[in-house]
């Protein structure tokens, strides 16, 4: 029976505004009859999955249970009614029979609508069709739904509506709900993994006087109490390193970062990052840690290291993961002689590869454009891209055997960066020089671009350390097979209507 037909024997399809009016009228009728249409505290509720787990078909006597959830189906059969109740753990059929409950309660139940939230107390049994069902002894209205469920509860098909009205998506799409349950479990396992290895979870400021720790455009606001501009953080790195200076040797933060940049299927201006630092570690420590963490979580939550995506692609997370020097990848795609070419020849070669080169770009910028436009998308299976040009990563140590490259990795999986990690730079003099070079290159005022307090902290001595960041949203995409970041964010940023 469709939602609109519940209590509507004509079978006509009322308009949405008519449904709202009818339901609002019912709510007033219930209130006048002494029934609270929007309920109160309701005790002793158990999850539907717990009822299923506790049911013993061989037992002559069954335990009574109380469940609560949204009514998603309603089938009247004269003196009895079958309905479906759904909570966060699943769906259960209920059986309401005249005689088992009073005539008044039976008549009241027939007035309810799909979408109403109800509490049901009863005893489970198996129907003739083999379905576990709760025979209702008592029914309580907990919240009247004034609007109809989307598309007769067959699920939202409008992608934009799914993102704008996530609550309807969660009500009607079990697959969407499952993705978010997996997201919450993944975040829980990240915490557990790190805490078991001696890391402390900490919190650092989201409002910062100088945005640092990454190269990104920040959101700017104004702090009235201090009469000064502040920025939403683009990364927590510089504050976490202050904690290393202070003596916390292993720290992590699961944090919200904000970058005032584009929106696409892999980027949202507000996103979740894991960032951690380990005193006395280095880049290799971080590669081992991230490799172990991702595979441990995948195996525990999904039972496999072979992650299937909807496009038929299988991501193989089995260790060890590939390690590929940045320069080797450039040579593979731009020619073995790339680093022997003149700047003019590199411009020509890049153009032949379909890369747009502007007159002001130097050879390192051209190479990185090739990396980002041609190479990154080809790195489907887990790959640590290592030994990047020093100018790209101002917060990392240079490699001891070659000062033109830094001791870092970028972990690429399924054609996108999942995690960067470094041997952290702890030389305050070198750090100041790099900050200054970066500010001049970006045309920024030194006093506004350089975090003097951070440099002062480094001057007190920071232990050698390894550090990494990981895009939590992208990890969830990877492990659930989602192709858009909006599918793993409860409330993605949307353009105003």
N, C-alpha and C positions, 0 to 999 in steps of 0.2 A: 504494500500500500504506500503510495507516495506521501510525502510530508503534507502537501496541501490537502490531501484527501482524508487525513486524520480528523475525524469529527466533521467531515464535510461530505455527506452522502450523495450530493449532486454530482460529484466528480469533476466539477469545473475547476479551472486553474485561477485562483485569485491573484491579483497583482500584489507585488511586494508590500506596497503601502497599505493594502487591505489586510494582508496577513498581520502586519504590525498592529493595526487598529484592533483586529480581532483578538490578538494575543494580549494586548494591553487591557482590553475589556475583560478577558478571562482573569488577568492578574487582579484587577479591581474586584471582580466577583469572588475570587478566592479570599481576598483580604476581608471583604464584607462577611464572608462565611466563617471567618476565624482561622483561616489557613494562611500562614505567612508565605507570600509568593516568592520571597527572596531569602527565606530560610534563616537558620541559626546554627550554632554549633551542633555537630553530629558525631557522636562517639562510636568507638569500636569498629571502625571501618578497616577492612583488610583489602589488599590488592586482589584483583581477579586471578592473577597468576598464582597467588597463595591458595585460593580456593581450589584451583585445579590441582595443585601439588598435594593438598591435604585430602582430596577425595579418595575414598577407599571403596571401590565398587563391590568388593566381597563382603563388606560390613552390612549387617542388618539395620543398624542405627547409624545415622549420619549426623555430624556436628552441624549446628546452626551457624551461619555466617551472615555478616552484614557487609554489603558492597555499596559503592557510590560511584556515580559517573553520569555521562551524558547518554540520553536515549537516542539511538540511531536507527532503530527499526521498530515497527508496530504493526502487529497482525491480529486483528480482532476475529474471533471465531464464535460469536454468540456469547455463551456463558464462560468462555475462557479467552485469554489474550496471551499471545507470545510477543515478547519485545526483546530488543538487544540493548544492553548497557555496556558502555565502553569507558574504561579508565586508562591511565598511562601505561598499564601493563598488558592490556588486551581487551577482548570483547567476550561477553557472556550472555547467553540467552536466559531470559527469565520467563516463568510461567505464572500467570495470574488467573486464579480460578474463583468464580463466584461460589461462596460457601467456605472457601478457605480464608477469604477476607470478607468483611461485611459488605452488604449490598451498597451502602453509602460509599465505602472505600472503593468498591469496584466501579461505581458510577463516576467517582472522582478521577480514578485512574484513566478512564476512557476519555476524559476531557484534556488529558495532557497531550503535548505535542512533541514531535521530533525536535531534538535540541535541548529539551528540558533536562536539568540535572536533578537526579533523584537518588534517594537512598533506599536500598531494598534489603530486607532481612528475610532469610529463608533457608531451606535445606536443599542441598544439591542432589540431583538424580539424573539418570540416563533416560532419554526419550526413546521411543520406538525406532527413531531414525539414527540413534546412536550418539546424540549430541548431549554433552554435559550441560545441564540446565538448573537454575535455581528456582525452586518452587517458593513463591513469595508468600510470607505470612504478614508482612507489614511493609508499606510503601510510604515514603516521606518525600514531599516536594522540597527540594533544597534551593533551586533557583529557576525561575521561569525564563525561558528564552523568548524574547520578543521578536527576533528576526529569524527567518528560515535558514537552515543550513545550506551551504553552497551547492547548487546544481543537484538537488535531491540526494546529497551525500555521496555522489559518485566522484567527488574530488574536483579541485580547481584545475582547469586546463589553461587558464590565462596566466602566463608566467609572471607578468608584472603584478597581477593581483596577489599571487602567491607571496611575492616579496613584500608588498605594501601591507597586506593583511595576513601576516604570518600566523595569527591565531586561527584563522579559517583553514589555512594550509595544514596546520598541525591537527585540527579536528578531522579533516577529511582525507588527508594523504598519509597512510601508514608508512610509506617509504620515506617521506620527509621526516616524520617523527623519528624513525629508526636512525636516520643520519645524525640527528641531534643527540639522541641517546648515546650513539657511538662517540660523538664529539666530547660529551661530558666524561665518558669513560676514558677516552684518550688523555684528556687533561688530568684526570685523577691518577692515571698510571704514570704520567710524566712526573708528577709530584712524588709519588711513591718511589719511583726509580731513583730520583735524585736524593731524597731524604735518606733512603737506605744506604747511600754512598757518602753520607756525611755532609751534604750540602744544606745550608740554611736558607729558608725562603724569607726574603726581605721585601721591603717596599721603599721605593724612591719617588721623588716628586714628579708629578705630572705637569705642574706649572714650573717653568724654568726661566731664569733671567736671560740665559744664553742657550739656544738650541744646539746641542752637540751630540757627538757619537755616531753621526751619519751625515751623508750629503743629501739633503732633502729640503723642500720648501715647507716651512712650518706654518701652523695657524697662529695668528697673533691676536692677543687681547690686551686688556689694560687692567691692572690691579689698583683699584681705587684707594685701598687702605695704605698702600705704599707709594702711591702716585708714580707708578712706573709701568712700562710695558712688560709683558711676560708672554711666554710661548708655550703652547701645548707641546709636550716632548715628542721628538722624533725618534729618540732612543734613550734607554737608561744607562748607557755604557759608562759615561764619565762619573756618575754617582756610584755605580757598583764598584768601580775601580777605587774610589775613595774608601770604600769599605775594606778592600784589600789592604790599603795603606793602614787602616785602623786596626787590622789584625784579624778580621774575619777571613779565613783562608779559603772557604768554599761557599759561594753565595749564588743564589739564583732568584730571578723574578719572572713570574708569568704576568706580563704587563700589557696595558693598552698603549699603543703608539698612534700618533696622528701625523699624517703627511698631506699637505695641501696640494695634492697632485691629481692625476687622472683617475678615472674609474673605468675598469674593464673587467673581463672575466677572471683576471688574476690579481686585481688591485682594488682595494677599498680604502678610502682615506682614514678610516679608523680600523685598526686591526690588532690581533693578539700575537705577541712575541714571547718566546722563551729566551732569556738571556742569562748566561751564567759565566762565572770566572772561578778558576782553580789555581791557587798559588802553587808554584813550583811545577806547574805543567807547561805544555807547549802545544804547538799546532797538532802534533801527532797524538798527544793525549786527547785532544778534542775530537780528532777523527775517530779514535777508538771509542770514545764515549758516545758520540752521536750514532755511530754504527750499532753499538750494543743497545742503546736506548730504543732506536726505531725498530730493530728486529725483535727485541724483547716485547715491546708493546704490540707489534703486529701478530706475533705468535700467540701471545696471551689472549688478546681480544678477538682475533680473527681466525686463529688456529692454522695459519699458513703464512708462508713468506712469498707466495705467488699471488699478487694482487691483480684481480681481473677488473678491467675498465670497460665501460659500455661500448667503446669503439672497437672492442675485440683485443685491445692491447693488454699484454700481461707484463706487469712489473715484477722482476725477480729480485727480492731483497736478500737473497742468500749471500753470506759473507765469504771471502773478503770483497769489498767494493773496489772498483777500478780507481786508480790514481793516475791522472794525466796532467803533465805540465802544460801550462797555458800556451807557451811558445810552440810546443809540439802540435797542439790543436790548430793554432794559426797556420802552421806550415801545412798541415793536412788539408786545409780548406783553401788557403790562399797561395799555395805553392811552396815547395821545399826551399826555394831561393828567396823567400819573402824578406828575410832579415839582411840580405845582401843587396836589396834593391835601393835605389835612390828614392827620395820622397816623391819626386815627380812620377817615377815608375810605379810606386805604390798607389798613387792616385789613379793612374790608368788601370792598374790591375783591379783595384777596388771597384772602379766603374764597370769593368768587364764582369765582375761578380754580382752586379746589380746594386751596389752600395752607393748611396748618395754622399758625395764628399764636398764639403764647403772649403773655400780658399783658406780659412783660418785654422783648419784642422791640422795638427801635427801627425807624425807617423804613429805615435802611440794611440792617439785618438782614432785614427783610421783603423788600426788593428782592433781596437776594442769595439768599434762599430761592426766590424766583420764578426767578432765573437758574439755580440749581442743579437745581430740580425741573422746570421747564418749558422753559427755553431751551437749556441745554447739549445735551440729547439731540437737538435739532433741527439742530444744526450738524454736518451730515454731511460736506460738502465742506470742505477746509482753510480755516479762518477764524482770523485773528488778532483776538481780542477785546482792545481797547486802552482805555487811559484808565480804569482801575478806581478805585473809591473809595479814598482814601489809607489809611483805617483797615484795609483788607484786606491791605495789603502794607507792613509796617513797615520793610523793608530797601531800598525803592526811592525814587528821587528824585521829588518832585512835579513836575507839568508847569508850565512857566514861565508859561503863560497862565491856569492855574487851579490854585491850591494845594489844592483839595479832591480832586483826582484825581492818580494817580501815573503816571509814564511807564513803563508795563509792557505786556506782551502775555500773553495766555494762548492758546496754539495749540490749537484744538479740531478734531479730525478724527474722523469716524464717531461723533459724539456723546460723545466723551470727551476730556479734556485730555491732550495729548501732551507739551507743553512750555510752561513759563512763562519769560519773559525780562524783564530790567529794564535801565533806566539806574540803576546802583547808587548808593545813598546813600553818600557819603564824607564827610559833615559829622558829626564826632563829637559835637557838642553836640546837633544834631537827632536823631542816632541814640540818644543817651542818653535824650532826652525821649520818643521813641517806645517804646523798650524799657520805660521806666518806666510809661507809659500802658498798654501791653499787659499788664504784670505786674499792675497794679492791677485792670484789667478782668477778668483771669483769676483774681484772688484769690490770687496767688502772692507768696511772700516775695521782696522785692527782691534780697536777698543771694544767693538761690538761683536767681533767674530771670535776672539780668543778668550777662553775661560781661564782667567788668571788664578782663580781659587783651585781649579783642578791642577794647574801646573805647580802651584804651591804645595799641593798634596803630594805630587810626584817628587818634588824636591825634598820631602821628608823621607822618601824611600818607599817604593812599591816593590814587593817581591816579584821575581820572574813568574810569569803566569800564562796559562792558556785560557782563552775565552771563546765563547761561541754564541751565536744567535740562531733561533729557529723560528720560522713562520708557522705558528700553530695552525692557522687557517689552511695553509698549503699542505701541512702534514695531514690534516683531516681530509682534504681533497684527495690526496694521494691514497690514503688507506680506505676511503669509502668509494673511490671511483668517481667522485663528483668532478664535473668538467668546468664548473663556474664557482668562484668564491662565494657568490651570493647564495648558493645552495647549502653552504655550511655556516653562514652567518644568520643568526636569528632575525636580526633587523639590519639588513644592508642599507647603505646610504642610497637614497633614491632622489631623482630630480623632483622639485616641487611641481605639483600639477598646475 
